[in-house]
Amino acid sequence: LKPFWLKPCSSIVDRVRRTSHQKLMARQFVVVFSISLLAQLLPCVAGGSRNAWSCWHPGLMNASATNDGNFSIDLSKTKVKAWEGWGTSLVWWAQEFGGETIATELADVFFSKGWVNITTNTGTYNLPGLGMNIVRFNAGASSFNTIGSDSMQASPNIHPVKQQRAVWKDWYNSDPNSASWDWSADPNRTRMLMKARERGVNRVELFSNSPVWWMCYNHNPSGADAPGRDNLQSWNHENHAVYLATIAEHFAKQGVNFTSVEPFNEPFANWWTKDGTQEGCHFDRSTQAVVVGYLREQLDARGLHDFAVAASDENNYDDAYNSWQSFDEATKQKVGRVNVHGYQYNHGSRNGLYWVATHLSGKPIWMSEYTDDAADGLGMSWCMNLDFYYLQPTAWVYWQVLDQGGYGLIQSNLDDHWIGPPNAKYHVLAHYSRHIHPGMEIVATGDISSVAAIDRSSGTLVVVGVNYGSPRYLEWNIMSAERGFGPQITRWQTNILGGDSYVEYHDTVIHNGTRFRSWFGAATIQTFEVKLAEVIAFV
């Protein structure tokens, strides 16, 4: 049992966007351990959700106004040579709203950096555009045609919006121009993809939650009849790769070149079953290796040599580590990038995955999916900072920007086509995505509470700092610069528990060309843009 303070109080039952099976397991966990944890839980309950973080992160319990933070930024120590960007997945929310009038406002909010007025069911909000430049486009697995006497066997628990439309309808013909293919099956998500591209999205990944239903043993794209079983028919291993490569080729002809193609989604997880709540499929690790090989062959056969194969989008760092280590060297050579999801939150061996994937094998890592149910964004920022510090990804992707309750950056109920207000986590993410631009270098900081990136060509240093505890000063010392910065610094501030929401200030200055400090209220995030006084050399 992990120490209780390693998780926020709100996360005991249903922290992650997962299946009903996992929710049941989480509830059983609470019942079994609630008595032993009650003494530790009471401070969180008594303090309300706003104080829950003092139980989650041990540093919060000791931080005070007299315990100022002093941190270093070492410009000579590069963690990521070229940041690729920020993104989201075009899945349920894009299918639900991609065909609506509000789709244009949503595209502006998520994929541009202007200030956008967006009108939802609860009012009009003026939001800073997040400037995401990455989208993950899903290859659907569901269709409602019959093939002879065969038809899709849908889970009784899946919502229609989570049934992503497949464009390959049957096994009769692999020619994408034949009647076996329907390229009009998925208009809403395709429309949102094009809107994203118009606003500057320059990295698009194609990914699969499940093979098309008719490739599955039980014709059910939610999973197998029993947990932990492969559901892709062995004779369709190559057809799964053909499907993805054909979609990639089709979009390439439309001017959309996929950066990468990912054939799996949390493949080693055992919760993908026939009664699941979304599309999904288990793949044994040996099967993953076979599919990776076929996918590389099929992309190359179409001349798509620059479209990387990504793998394996495991649910957590430890599963990703084990899946990667299970591949032989020939399979690893066919993978261009390692994808991983962040659902171990502040657990798991981020640095272990970095070591085997990036340090030893030379593969970049994407944090390709993250969500949590805490609307305030504190946990999200902490996990994000852990990723920067240990995992060292080149990109970071939020799962569903529109989602229910605290899961969404903006609240939305897909069941009744409702969009509500932005959550505080929207503004928290803006502190990162609007300032840490593609091409910047991520440089070393002396702690997990801050992230630093530099554009050496323009001489712009960006520092994002978060105070998870009591009010105090945070101070940074910029190291390894021959001459100084400043003197003026622009900063943006969000008081996560109420107050400023991404407000710009011009009240911070550089001291001696290398040091600056700022007062942080409790649960506050600030972003600083520091300009070089003149062009300098870095040592």
KAUR-V956657 format. One record per residue. N is the residue number from 1. SS is DSSP state (~ for helix, > for strand, _ for the rest). PSI is psi as a letter, one per 20 degrees, with the letter a starting at -180 (* if undefined). OMEGA is omega in radians with two decimals (none if undefined). Layout:
# KAUR-V956657
[[N,SS,PSI,OMEGA] [N,SS,PSI,OMEGA]]
This chain:
# KAUR-V956657
[[1,_,p,3.11] [2,_,q,3.06] [3,_,p,-3.02] [4,~,h,-3.07] [5,~,i,3.12] [6,~,i,3.10] [7,_,q,3.05] [8,_,q,-3.10] [9,~,h,-3.08] [10,~,i,-2.98] [11,~,j,-3.01] [12,_,g,-3.02] [13,_,g,-2.89] [14,_,l,-3.08] [15,_,h,-2.96] [16,_,q,2.96] [17,_,n,-3.05] [18,_,a,-3.09] [19,_,r,3.13] [20,~,h,3.11] [21,~,g,-3.13] [22,~,h,3.13] [23,~,g,3.10] [24,~,g,3.13] [25,~,h,3.14] [26,~,h,3.12] [27,~,h,3.09] [28,~,h,3.09] [29,~,g,-3.12] [30,~,g,-3.12] [31,~,g,-3.06] [32,~,g,-2.98] [33,~,j,-3.03] [34,~,h,-3.11] [35,~,g,-3.10] [36,~,h,-3.09] [37,~,i,-3.01] [38,~,g,-3.12] [39,~,h,3.12] [40,~,h,-3.10] [41,~,h,-3.03] [42,~,g,3.11] [43,~,h,3.12] [44,~,g,-3.12] [45,~,g,-3.11] [46,~,h,-3.11] [47,~,i,-3.08] [48,_,r,-3.05] [49,~,h,-3.11] [50,~,h,3.13] [51,~,j,-3.04] [52,_,h,-3.06] [53,~,h,3.08] [54,~,h,3.06] [55,~,i,-3.04] [56,~,g,-3.08] [57,_,o,-3.01] [58,~,h,-3.13] [59,~,h,-3.10] [60,~,h,-3.05] [61,~,i,-3.08] [62,_,i,-3.11] [63,_,p,3.13] [64,_,r,-3.12] [65,_,h,-3.13] [66,_,i,3.14] [67,_,m,-3.11] [68,_,q,3.12] [69,>,p,3.10] [70,>,o,-3.00] [71,>,q,3.13] [72,>,q,3.01] [73,>,o,-3.07] [74,>,o,-3.07] [75,>,i,3.14] [76,>,i,-3.09] [77,>,o,-3.12] [78,>,p,3.08] [79,>,g,3.07] [80,>,p,-3.04] [81,_,h,-3.11] [82,_,o,3.09] [83,_,p,-3.12] [84,_,h,3.06] [85,>,a,-3.05] [86,>,q,-3.10] [87,>,a,3.09] [88,>,r,3.13] [89,>,p,3.09] [90,>,n,-3.12] [91,_,d,-2.97] [92,~,g,-3.08] [93,~,h,-3.13] [94,~,h,3.07] [95,~,h,-3.10] [96,~,g,-2.98] [97,~,i,-3.09] [98,_,h,3.14] [99,_,j,-3.07] [100,_,r,3.09] [101,_,h,-3.11] [102,_,i,-3.13] [103,~,h,3.14] [104,~,g,3.10] [105,~,g,3.13] [106,~,g,3.10] [107,~,h,3.10] [108,~,g,-3.10] [109,~,g,-3.00] [110,~,h,-2.97] [111,~,j,3.04] [112,_,r,3.12] [113,_,j,3.04] [114,_,r,3.01] [115,>,p,-2.95] [116,>,p,2.95] [117,>,o,3.13] [118,>,p,-3.12] [119,>,p,-3.13] [120,>,a,3.12] [121,_,i,-3.08] [122,_,j,3.11] [123,>,a,3.10] [124,>,p,-3.06] [125,>,p,3.06] [126,>,o,-2.99] [127,>,q,3.00] [128,>,p,3.13] [129,_,q,-3.06] [130,_,i,3.08] [131,_,k,3.10] [132,_,p,3.13] [133,_,j,-3.14] [134,>,p,2.93] [135,>,q,3.03] [136,>,p,-3.04] [137,>,p,-3.00] [138,>,p,2.99] [139,>,o,-3.01] [140,_,r,-3.09] [141,_,i,-3.02] [142,>,p,2.94] [143,_,r,-2.96] [144,_,j,3.04] [145,_,r,3.03] [146,>,q,3.07] [147,>,n,-2.99] [148,_,d,3.10] [149,_,j,-3.09] [150,>,q,3.07] [151,>,r,-3.13] [152,_,p,3.06] [153,_,n,-3.04] [154,_,q,3.02] [155,_,q,3.08] [156,_,i,-3.04] [157,_,j,-3.08] [158,_,p,3.08] [159,_,q,-3.11] [160,~,h,-3.11] [161,~,i,3.12] [162,~,j,3.03] [163,_,n,-3.08] [164,_,p,-2.97] [165,>,p,3.07] [166,_,q,3.12] [167,_,i,3.05] [168,>,o,-2.93] [169,_,h,-3.07] [170,_,r,-3.05] [171,_,j,-3.03] [172,_,h,-3.01] [173,_,p,3.09] [174,_,i,3.10] [175,_,o,-3.08] [176,_,i,3.10] [177,_,j,-3.10] [178,_,r,3.13] [179,_,i,3.11] [180,_,i,-3.09] [181,>,q,3.11] [182,_,n,-3.07] [183,_,i,3.08] [184,_,j,-3.01] [185,_,i,-2.99] [186,_,m,-3.01] [187,~,h,-3.02] [188,~,g,-3.14] [189,~,h,3.08] [190,~,h,3.10] [191,~,g,3.13] [192,~,h,3.07] [193,~,g,-3.12] [194,~,h,3.08] [195,~,h,3.10] [196,~,g,3.13] [197,~,h,3.13] [198,~,h,-3.09] [199,_,j,3.00] [200,_,j,3.07] [201,_,p,-3.06] [202,_,j,3.04] [203,>,p,-3.12] [204,>,p,3.07] [205,>,p,2.99] [206,>,p,3.12] [207,>,r,-3.09] [208,>,p,2.96] [209,_,h,-3.13] [210,_,q,2.94] [211,_,r,3.07] [212,_,q,-2.99] [213,~,h,-3.06] [214,~,i,3.01] [215,~,i,-3.06] [216,>,q,-3.13] [217,_,g,-3.07] [218,_,j,-3.14] [219,_,k,-3.13] [220,_,o,-3.10] [221,_,j,3.03] [222,_,i,3.11] [223,_,r,-3.05] [224,>,r,3.13] [225,_,h,3.14] [226,_,q,-3.12] [227,_,q,3.00] [228,_,j,3.13] [229,_,p,2.97] [230,>,p,3.11] [231,_,i,3.04] [232,>,p,-3.14] [233,_,p,-3.07] [234,~,h,-3.14] [235,~,i,3.10] [236,~,j,3.09] [237,~,g,-3.12] [238,~,h,3.14] [239,~,h,3.06] [240,~,g,3.09] [241,~,h,3.09] [242,~,g,3.14] [243,~,g,-3.09] [244,~,g,-3.13] [245,~,h,3.12] [246,~,g,3.06] [247,~,g,3.13] [248,~,g,3.13] [249,~,g,3.13] [250,~,g,-3.12] [251,~,h,3.09] [252,~,h,3.10] [253,~,h,3.07] [254,_,j,3.12] [255,_,j,3.12] [256,_,o,3.12] [257,_,o,-3.14] [258,_,p,3.04] [259,_,h,-3.07] [260,>,r,3.08] [261,>,p,-3.09] [262,>,o,-3.06] [263,_,i,-3.02] [264,_,r,2.95] [265,_,o,-3.11] [266,_,l,-2.95] [267,_,h,-3.10] [268,_,i,3.13] [269,_,q,-3.10] [270,_,j,-3.10] [271,_,j,3.13] [272,_,n,-3.11] [273,>,r,-3.01] [274,_,i,3.13] [275,_,k,-3.11] [276,_,r,-3.06] [277,_,j,3.10] [278,_,r,3.06] [279,_,q,3.14] [280,_,r,-3.09] [281,_,p,3.03] [282,>,p,3.01] [283,_,p,2.94] [284,_,q,-3.07] [285,~,h,3.08] [286,~,h,3.09] [287,~,h,3.08] [288,~,g,-3.11] [289,~,g,3.12] [290,~,g,-3.11] [291,~,h,3.08] [292,~,g,3.13] [293,~,g,3.11] [294,~,g,-3.10] [295,~,g,3.10] [296,~,g,3.12] [297,~,g,-3.08] [298,~,h,3.07] [299,~,g,3.14] [300,~,h,-3.13] [301,~,h,3.12] [302,_,j,3.13] [303,_,j,-3.09] [304,_,l,-3.04] [305,_,h,-3.11] [306,_,i,3.10] [307,_,o,-3.08] [308,>,q,2.92] [309,>,p,3.08] [310,>,q,3.12] [311,>,q,-0.07] [312,>,j,-3.11] [313,>,l,3.09] [314,>,q,-3.08] [315,_,h,-3.02] [316,_,r,-3.04] [317,~,g,-3.08] [318,~,g,3.06] [319,~,h,3.13] [320,~,g,3.10] [321,~,g,-3.07] [322,~,h,3.10] [323,~,g,3.13] [324,~,g,-3.12] [325,~,h,3.12] [326,~,h,-3.11] [327,_,q,3.00] [328,_,r,-3.03] [329,~,h,3.14] [330,~,g,3.10] [331,~,g,3.14] [332,~,h,-3.14] [333,~,h,3.14] [334,~,i,3.13] [335,_,p,3.14] [336,_,h,-3.12] [337,>,q,3.06] [338,>,p,3.05] [339,>,q,3.11] [340,>,q,3.05] [341,>,q,-2.98] [342,_,k,-2.98] [343,_,j,2.82] [344,_,i,3.13] [345,_,d,-3.08] [346,_,k,3.01] [347,_,r,3.04] [348,_,q,-3.04] [349,_,m,3.04] [350,~,g,-3.10] [351,~,h,3.08] [352,~,g,3.11] [353,~,g,3.08] [354,~,g,-3.05] [355,~,g,-3.06] [356,~,h,-3.07] [357,~,g,-3.04] [358,~,g,-3.06] [359,~,g,-3.07] [360,~,h,-3.04] [361,_,i,3.09] [362,_,k,-3.11] [363,_,p,3.01] [364,>,q,3.14] [365,>,p,2.91] [366,>,p,2.82] [367,>,n,-2.90] [368,>,i,3.05] [369,>,p,3.06] [370,>,q,2.90] [371,_,r,2.95] [372,_,r,-3.03] [373,_,j,-3.13] [374,_,o,-3.03] [375,_,h,-3.03] [376,_,h,3.10] [377,_,i,3.14] [378,~,g,3.13] [379,~,h,3.10] [380,~,g,-3.12] [381,~,h,3.14] [382,~,g,3.13] [383,~,h,3.09] [384,~,g,3.12] [385,~,h,3.04] [386,~,g,3.10] [387,~,g,3.13] [388,~,h,-3.03] [389,~,g,-3.00] [390,~,g,-3.05] [391,~,h,-3.13] [392,_,l,3.12] [393,_,r,3.06] [394,_,i,3.09] [395,>,q,-3.10] [396,>,p,-2.98] [397,>,p,3.05] [398,>,q,-2.99] [399,_,f,-3.11] [400,_,o,-3.10] [401,_,h,2.99] [402,>,p,-3.12] [403,>,r,-3.02] [404,_,q,3.02] [405,~,c,-3.11] [406,~,i,-3.11] [407,~,h,-3.05] [408,_,q,2.90] [409,_,h,2.95] [410,>,p,-3.10] [411,>,q,3.12] [412,>,q,3.02] [413,>,o,-3.13] [414,_,h,-3.12] [415,_,h,-3.08] [416,_,j,3.00] [417,_,l,-3.06] [418,>,p,3.02] [419,>,p,-3.08] [420,>,b,-3.07] [421,>,r,3.01] [422,>,q,2.97] [423,_,r,3.12] [424,~,h,-3.12] [425,~,h,3.05] [426,~,g,-3.12] [427,~,h,3.08] [428,~,g,-3.14] [429,~,h,3.12] [430,~,h,3.13] [431,~,h,3.10] [432,~,g,-2.91] [433,~,h,-3.13] [434,_,i,-3.01] [435,_,h,3.09] [436,_,n,-2.97] [437,_,q,3.00] [438,_,p,-3.12] [439,_,i,3.10] [440,_,q,3.00] [441,>,p,2.99] [442,>,p,-3.09] [443,>,r,-3.00] [444,>,p,2.94] [445,>,r,-3.07] [446,_,j,-3.09] [447,_,r,-3.12] [448,_,i,-3.08] [449,_,i,-3.13] [450,>,q,3.10] [451,>,p,-3.13] [452,>,q,3.10] [453,>,q,-3.11] [454,>,p,2.95] [455,>,o,-3.03] [456,_,h,-3.13] [457,_,h,3.14] [458,_,i,-3.11] [459,_,k,3.13] [460,>,p,3.06] [461,>,p,3.11] [462,>,p,3.08] [463,>,p,3.04] [464,>,p,-3.14] [465,>,q,3.14] [466,>,p,3.02] [467,>,o,-3.08] [468,_,i,-3.04] [469,_,b,-3.08] [470,_,r,-3.14] [471,_,p,-3.14] [472,>,r,3.00] [473,>,q,2.91] [474,>,p,-3.07] [475,>,q,3.13] [476,>,q,3.06] [477,>,p,-3.11] [478,>,o,-3.07] [479,>,q,3.00] [480,_,k,2.99] [481,>,p,-3.08] [482,_,h,3.10] [483,_,r,-2.86] [484,_,r,3.09] [485,>,r,2.93] [486,>,b,0.23] [487,>,h,-3.01] [488,>,q,3.09] [489,>,p,2.99] [490,>,p,3.13] [491,>,q,3.07] [492,>,q,-3.03] [493,>,p,2.96] [494,>,p,2.99] [495,>,o,-2.92] [496,_,h,-3.09] [497,_,j,3.11] [498,_,p,-3.11] [499,_,c,-3.13] [500,_,q,2.99] [501,_,n,3.13] [502,_,m,3.14] [503,>,p,-3.10] [504,>,p,3.12] [505,>,q,3.09] [506,>,l,-3.02] [507,>,j,-3.07] [508,>,p,-3.10] [509,>,q,3.05] [510,_,p,3.06] [511,>,p,3.13] [512,_,k,3.07] [513,_,i,-3.04] [514,_,i,-3.05] [515,>,q,3.01] [516,>,q,-3.13] [517,>,r,3.12] [518,>,q,3.09] [519,>,p,3.13] [520,>,p,2.93] [521,_,r,3.10] [522,_,q,3.10] [523,_,l,-3.09] [524,>,q,3.05] [525,>,p,3.09] [526,>,q,3.03] [527,>,p,-3.13] [528,>,p,2.97] [529,>,o,-3.05] [530,>,p,-3.12] [531,>,q,3.04] [532,>,q,3.04] [533,_,h,3.04] [534,_,r,3.13] [535,_,p,-3.09] [536,_,r,3.05] [537,_,q,3.12] [538,>,p,-3.09] [539,_,*,none]]
